[in-house]
Amino acid sequence: MNDSVIRSARREDEKGAYHVCLKTGDYGKDGEPFYREDPDALGRIFVGPYLKFEPELSLVLEDEQGICGYALGAFDSRAFFDLYEREWRPKLRAEFPDPQGPPASWTRVQQVYHSYHHPDYFCPEPYESHPSHLHIDLLPRAQGRGFGRRMLEQVMDRLRERGSPGAHLGVSIANTPAIGFYRRLGFHELIWAGAGNDACLYMGKGLLP
């Protein structure tokens, strides 16, 4: 752990970063038991597009065992989602069919496939105050050591240098440790979206003086 390093992500980091996404894919806990039939299902949404479209805002945490975390950002969320829609999602739609039958019977993987065909591009208002967005995941062995804070601060510094007035992120209602972490970083509540176990809290933070 003493050799852990934060660095800019590279395209060859995709496999390791997808693995981190899988191992944190159950609302911050290990999602592997739910995604064995397609371990990359989540990574195709939450990692791959950022490495491709926003490489300058993509960081990874690496130790002697490999990649154990990432922090990702998008400068202009609407522009990012437009690229995702035009250049990323068509491949997902072509390769992974939209599941049929009652949603209550779908597996976690099928739920993700459904999102390939029916994406959520929600951005909290006022958009002009928090147009950028962030995403971070760390494996358990990297948690509680200050890496998450440092990585997010580095991505926010890069956003600030490019003139972003603020950033937002979404966190599941089930991931209470993450909500507390973001609050300690200075993020405040913007809006709740969804209901029940699918409820998501959007939080924001200003980046300019």
C-alpha atoms as a printed R data frame, in Angstrom:
    type eleno elety resid chain resno       x       y       z
1   ATOM     1    CA   MET     A     1   0.000   0.000   0.000
2   ATOM     2    CA   ASN     A     2   2.921   2.340   0.529
3   ATOM     3    CA   ASP     A     3   3.518   2.234  -3.222
4   ATOM     4    CA   SER     A     4   0.009   3.401  -4.162
5   ATOM     5    CA   VAL     A     5   0.077   6.070  -6.843
6   ATOM     6    CA   ILE     A     6  -2.559   8.354  -8.348
7   ATOM     7    CA   ARG     A     7  -2.009   8.933 -12.056
8   ATOM     8    CA   SER     A     8  -3.802   9.855 -15.246
9   ATOM     9    CA   ALA     A     9  -5.722   6.962 -16.745
10  ATOM    10    CA   ARG     A    10  -4.680   5.288 -19.972
11  ATOM    11    CA   ARG     A    11  -6.765   3.269 -22.407
12  ATOM    12    CA   GLU     A    12  -5.002   0.094 -21.295
13  ATOM    13    CA   ASP     A    13  -6.365   0.701 -17.788
14  ATOM    14    CA   GLU     A    14  -9.862  -0.162 -18.976
15  ATOM    15    CA   LYS     A    15  -9.810  -3.790 -17.814
16  ATOM    16    CA   GLY     A    16  -8.603  -2.906 -14.317
17  ATOM    17    CA   ALA     A    17 -11.015   0.004 -13.969
18  ATOM    18    CA   TYR     A    18 -13.930  -2.153 -15.125
19  ATOM    19    CA   HIS     A    19 -12.989  -4.619 -12.400
20  ATOM    20    CA   VAL     A    20 -13.134  -1.870  -9.775
21  ATOM    21    CA   CYS     A    21 -16.573  -0.906 -11.096
22  ATOM    22    CA   LEU     A    22 -17.713  -4.520 -10.747
23  ATOM    23    CA   LYS     A    23 -16.320  -4.955  -7.231
24  ATOM    24    CA   THR     A    24 -18.114  -1.783  -6.054
25  ATOM    25    CA   GLY     A    25 -21.209  -2.370  -8.174
26  ATOM    26    CA   ASP     A    26 -23.633  -3.287  -5.391
27  ATOM    27    CA   TYR     A    27 -24.201   0.247  -4.076
28  ATOM    28    CA   GLY     A    28 -20.539   0.509  -3.095
29  ATOM    29    CA   LYS     A    29 -20.202  -3.145  -2.102
30  ATOM    30    CA   ASP     A    30 -19.013  -6.127  -4.131
31  ATOM    31    CA   GLY     A    31 -21.252  -6.532  -7.161
32  ATOM    32    CA   GLU     A    32 -19.566  -9.600  -8.603
33  ATOM    33    CA   PRO     A    33 -22.196 -12.090  -7.328
34  ATOM    34    CA   PHE     A    34 -24.869 -10.177  -9.291
35  ATOM    35    CA   TYR     A    35 -22.961  -9.733 -12.558
36  ATOM    36    CA   ARG     A    36 -21.197 -13.060 -13.126
37  ATOM    37    CA   GLU     A    37 -22.912 -13.527 -16.508
38  ATOM    38    CA   ASP     A    38 -21.418 -10.213 -17.716
39  ATOM    39    CA   PRO     A    39 -18.810  -8.684 -15.390
40  ATOM    40    CA   ASP     A    40 -18.297  -5.661 -17.678
41  ATOM    41    CA   ALA     A    41 -21.961  -4.648 -17.783
42  ATOM    42    CA   LEU     A    42 -21.614  -1.714 -15.390
43  ATOM    43    CA   GLY     A    43 -18.200  -0.623 -16.619
44  ATOM    44    CA   ARG     A    44 -19.568   0.011 -20.098
45  ATOM    45    CA   ILE     A    45 -21.650   2.834 -18.621
46  ATOM    46    CA   PHE     A    46 -19.653   4.151 -15.689
47  ATOM    47    CA   VAL     A    47 -16.044   3.782 -16.862
48  ATOM    48    CA   GLY     A    48 -15.527   3.199 -20.585
49  ATOM    49    CA   PRO     A    49 -17.110   6.399 -21.915
50  ATOM    50    CA   TYR     A    50 -15.036   8.555 -19.549
51  ATOM    51    CA   LEU     A    51 -11.752   6.942 -20.545
52  ATOM    52    CA   LYS     A    52 -12.635   7.591 -24.182
53  ATOM    53    CA   PHE     A    53 -14.279  11.005 -24.110
54  ATOM    54    CA   GLU     A    54 -12.719  12.667 -21.028
55  ATOM    55    CA   PRO     A    55  -9.206  11.182 -20.645
56  ATOM    56    CA   GLU     A    56  -7.816  14.406 -19.176
57  ATOM    57    CA   LEU     A    57 -10.354  14.136 -16.325
58  ATOM    58    CA   SER     A    58  -9.793  10.417 -15.665
59  ATOM    59    CA   LEU     A    59  -7.531   9.304 -12.812
60  ATOM    60    CA   VAL     A    60  -6.711   5.848 -11.517
61  ATOM    61    CA   LEU     A    61  -5.243   4.648  -8.248
62  ATOM    62    CA   GLU     A    62  -2.715   1.854  -8.645
63  ATOM    63    CA   ASP     A    63  -0.859  -0.232  -6.063
64  ATOM    64    CA   GLU     A    64   1.328  -3.352  -6.215
65  ATOM    65    CA   GLN     A    65  -1.753  -5.489  -6.920
66  ATOM    66    CA   GLY     A    66  -3.000  -3.334  -9.768
67  ATOM    67    CA   ILE     A    67  -5.684  -0.704 -10.257
68  ATOM    68    CA   CYS     A    68  -7.721  -0.273  -7.095
69  ATOM    69    CA   GLY     A    69  -9.693   2.902  -7.749
70  ATOM    70    CA   TYR     A    70 -10.627   5.632 -10.165
71  ATOM    71    CA   ALA     A    71 -12.009   9.149 -10.205
72  ATOM    72    CA   LEU     A    72 -13.687  10.300 -13.404
73  ATOM    73    CA   GLY     A    73 -15.177  13.562 -14.539
74  ATOM    74    CA   ALA     A    74 -16.973  15.271 -17.405
75  ATOM    75    CA   PHE     A    75 -16.522  18.997 -17.992
76  ATOM    76    CA   ASP     A    76 -19.870  19.622 -19.689
77  ATOM    77    CA   SER     A    77 -22.350  16.900 -18.770
78  ATOM    78    CA   ARG     A    78 -24.753  17.592 -21.614
79  ATOM    79    CA   ALA     A    79 -21.959  17.544 -24.197
80  ATOM    80    CA   PHE     A    80 -20.630  14.319 -22.662
81  ATOM    81    CA   PHE     A    81 -24.050  12.657 -22.805
82  ATOM    82    CA   ASP     A    82 -24.427  13.795 -26.415
83  ATOM    83    CA   LEU     A    83 -21.170  12.017 -27.302
84  ATOM    84    CA   TYR     A    84 -22.296   8.970 -25.346
85  ATOM    85    CA   GLU     A    85 -25.581   8.946 -27.253
86  ATOM    86    CA   ARG     A    86 -24.000   9.334 -30.695
87  ATOM    87    CA   GLU     A    87 -20.734   7.424 -30.397
88  ATOM    88    CA   TRP     A    88 -21.016   4.948 -27.527
89  ATOM    89    CA   ARG     A    89 -24.580   3.787 -26.991
90  ATOM    90    CA   PRO     A    90 -25.258   2.512 -30.551
91  ATOM    91    CA   LYS     A    91 -22.713  -0.277 -30.017
92  ATOM    92    CA   LEU     A    92 -24.348  -1.256 -26.740
93  ATOM    93    CA   ARG     A    93 -27.794  -1.344 -28.308
94  ATOM    94    CA   ALA     A    94 -26.554  -3.491 -31.182
95  ATOM    95    CA   GLU     A    95 -24.742  -6.024 -29.004
96  ATOM    96    CA   PHE     A    96 -27.034  -6.299 -25.984
97  ATOM    97    CA   PRO     A    97 -30.792  -6.690 -26.583
98  ATOM    98    CA   ASP     A    98 -33.308  -4.827 -24.492
99  ATOM    99    CA   PRO     A    99 -34.714  -7.385 -22.020
100 ATOM   100    CA   GLN     A   100 -38.303  -8.489 -22.416
101 ATOM   101    CA   GLY     A   101 -40.879  -9.638 -19.897
102 ATOM   102    CA   PRO     A   102 -41.808  -8.124 -16.532
103 ATOM   103    CA   PRO     A   103 -39.031  -5.940 -15.061
104 ATOM   104    CA   ALA     A   104 -39.511  -7.585 -11.678
105 ATOM   105    CA   SER     A   105 -38.097 -10.784 -13.163
106 ATOM   106    CA   TRP     A   106 -34.953  -9.197 -14.611
107 ATOM   107    CA   THR     A   107 -31.499  -9.973 -13.299
108 ATOM   108    CA   ARG     A   108 -29.140  -7.120 -12.404
109 ATOM   109    CA   VAL     A   109 -27.420  -7.611 -15.752
110 ATOM   110    CA   GLN     A   110 -30.723  -7.329 -17.590
111 ATOM   111    CA   GLN     A   111 -31.489  -4.143 -15.688
112 ATOM   112    CA   VAL     A   112 -28.209  -2.695 -16.932
113 ATOM   113    CA   TYR     A   113 -28.979  -3.802 -20.490
114 ATOM   114    CA   HIS     A   114 -32.291  -1.986 -20.193
115 ATOM   115    CA   SER     A   115 -30.383   1.175 -19.305
116 ATOM   116    CA   TYR     A   116 -28.315   0.734 -22.464
117 ATOM   117    CA   HIS     A   117 -31.547   1.184 -24.402
118 ATOM   118    CA   HIS     A   118 -33.204   3.700 -22.065
119 ATOM   119    CA   PRO     A   119 -30.425   5.862 -20.608
120 ATOM   120    CA   ASP     A   120 -30.896   8.416 -17.863
121 ATOM   121    CA   TYR     A   121 -29.273  11.734 -18.758
122 ATOM   122    CA   PHE     A   122 -30.629  13.619 -15.779
123 ATOM   123    CA   CYS     A   123 -28.702  16.697 -14.674
124 ATOM   124    CA   PRO     A   124 -29.774  18.692 -11.615
125 ATOM   125    CA   GLU     A   125 -30.831  22.297 -12.028
126 ATOM   126    CA   PRO     A   126 -29.738  25.006 -12.173
127 ATOM   127    CA   TYR     A   127 -27.478  23.337 -14.707
128 ATOM   128    CA   GLU     A   128 -25.316  26.418 -15.165
129 ATOM   129    CA   SER     A   129 -24.178  26.191 -11.529
130 ATOM   130    CA   HIS     A   130 -22.999  22.558 -11.676
131 ATOM   131    CA   PRO     A   131 -22.496  21.574 -15.341
132 ATOM   132    CA   SER     A   132 -19.631  19.162 -14.641
133 ATOM   133    CA   HIS     A   133 -20.076  15.793 -12.996
134 ATOM   134    CA   LEU     A   134 -17.894  13.318 -11.116
135 ATOM   135    CA   HIS     A   135 -17.741   9.596 -10.460
136 ATOM   136    CA   ILE     A   136 -15.452   7.698  -8.088
137 ATOM   137    CA   ASP     A   137 -15.016   4.135  -6.828
138 ATOM   138    CA   LEU     A   138 -12.347   2.549  -4.638
139 ATOM   139    CA   LEU     A   139 -11.761  -1.070  -3.717
140 ATOM   140    CA   PRO     A   140 -11.889  -1.815   0.029
141 ATOM   141    CA   ARG     A   141  -8.108  -2.105   0.283
142 ATOM   142    CA   ALA     A   142  -7.792   1.517  -0.884
143 ATOM   143    CA   GLN     A   143 -10.525   2.991   1.280
144 ATOM   144    CA   GLY     A   144 -10.033   5.012   4.448
145 ATOM   145    CA   ARG     A   145  -6.569   6.211   3.451
146 ATOM   146    CA   GLY     A   146  -7.399   9.605   1.977
147 ATOM   147    CA   PHE     A   147  -7.032   8.533  -1.632
148 ATOM   148    CA   GLY     A   148 -10.650   9.254  -2.522
149 ATOM   149    CA   ARG     A   149 -10.430  12.810  -1.273
150 ATOM   150    CA   ARG     A   150  -7.146  13.423  -3.065
151 ATOM   151    CA   MET     A   151  -8.390  11.990  -6.336
152 ATOM   152    CA   LEU     A   152 -11.619  13.975  -6.347
153 ATOM   153    CA   GLU     A   153  -9.756  17.139  -5.429
154 ATOM   154    CA   GLN     A   154  -7.358  16.592  -8.315
155 ATOM   155    CA   VAL     A   155 -10.201  16.121 -10.800
156 ATOM   156    CA   MET     A   156 -11.972  19.193  -9.404
157 ATOM   157    CA   ASP     A   157  -8.734  21.173  -9.728
158 ATOM   158    CA   ARG     A   158  -8.600  20.233 -13.404
159 ATOM   159    CA   LEU     A   159 -12.223  21.258 -13.844
160 ATOM   160    CA   ARG     A   160 -11.548  24.538 -12.065
161 ATOM   161    CA   GLU     A   161  -8.569  25.259 -14.291
162 ATOM   162    CA   ARG     A   162 -10.815  24.827 -17.322
163 ATOM   163    CA   GLY     A   163 -13.350  27.259 -15.874
164 ATOM   164    CA   SER     A   164 -16.101  24.987 -14.596
165 ATOM   165    CA   PRO     A   165 -18.255  26.804 -12.009
166 ATOM   166    CA   GLY     A   166 -19.290  23.618 -10.222
167 ATOM   167    CA   ALA     A   167 -19.729  19.867 -10.314
168 ATOM   168    CA   HIS     A   168 -22.403  17.408  -9.290
169 ATOM   169    CA   LEU     A   169 -22.581  13.689  -8.630
170 ATOM   170    CA   GLY     A   170 -25.242  11.128  -7.873
171 ATOM   171    CA   VAL     A   171 -25.193   8.672  -5.001
172 ATOM   172    CA   SER     A   172 -27.608   5.872  -4.164
173 ATOM   173    CA   ILE     A   173 -29.733   6.177  -1.042
174 ATOM   174    CA   ALA     A   174 -28.319   2.785  -0.057
175 ATOM   175    CA   ASN     A   175 -24.740   4.062  -0.040
176 ATOM   176    CA   THR     A   176 -24.831   6.063   3.178
177 ATOM   177    CA   PRO     A   177 -21.042   6.022   3.744
178 ATOM   178    CA   ALA     A   178 -20.560   7.732   0.385
179 ATOM   179    CA   ILE     A   179 -23.118  10.423   1.226
180 ATOM   180    CA   GLY     A   180 -21.216  11.238   4.403
181 ATOM   181    CA   PHE     A   181 -17.919  11.266   2.502
182 ATOM   182    CA   TYR     A   182 -19.213  13.757  -0.054
183 ATOM   183    CA   ARG     A   183 -20.628  16.002   2.639
184 ATOM   184    CA   ARG     A   184 -17.229  16.121   4.323
185 ATOM   185    CA   LEU     A   185 -15.775  17.188   0.975
186 ATOM   186    CA   GLY     A   186 -18.138  20.156   0.865
187 ATOM   187    CA   PHE     A   187 -20.879  18.780  -1.372
188 ATOM   188    CA   HIS     A   188 -24.439  19.779  -0.543
189 ATOM   189    CA   GLU     A   189 -27.789  18.279  -1.446
190 ATOM   190    CA   LEU     A   190 -29.321  19.419  -4.720
191 ATOM   191    CA   ILE     A   191 -32.255  17.087  -5.347
192 ATOM   192    CA   TRP     A   192 -33.546  13.571  -4.775
193 ATOM   193    CA   ALA     A   193 -34.572  11.583  -7.836
194 ATOM   194    CA   GLY     A   194 -36.333   8.217  -8.087
195 ATOM   195    CA   ALA     A   195 -38.060   6.314  -5.331
196 ATOM   196    CA   GLY     A   196 -37.504   3.395  -2.990
197 ATOM   197    CA   ASN     A   197 -34.251   1.491  -3.341
198 ATOM   198    CA   ASP     A   198 -33.618   3.250  -6.650
199 ATOM   199    CA   ALA     A   199 -33.636   6.718  -5.086
200 ATOM   200    CA   CYS     A   200 -30.581   8.787  -5.911
201 ATOM   201    CA   LEU     A   201 -29.304  11.891  -4.167
202 ATOM   202    CA   TYR     A   202 -27.655  14.472  -6.412
203 ATOM   203    CA   MET     A   203 -25.096  16.587  -4.630
204 ATOM   204    CA   GLY     A   204 -23.168  19.608  -5.858
205 ATOM   205    CA   LYS     A   205 -20.179  21.741  -5.077
206 ATOM   206    CA   GLY     A   206 -19.082  25.113  -6.429
207 ATOM   207    CA   LEU     A   207 -15.570  25.265  -7.854
208 ATOM   208    CA   LEU     A   208 -14.955  28.960  -8.396
209 ATOM   209    CA   PRO     A   209 -14.350  31.661  -5.733
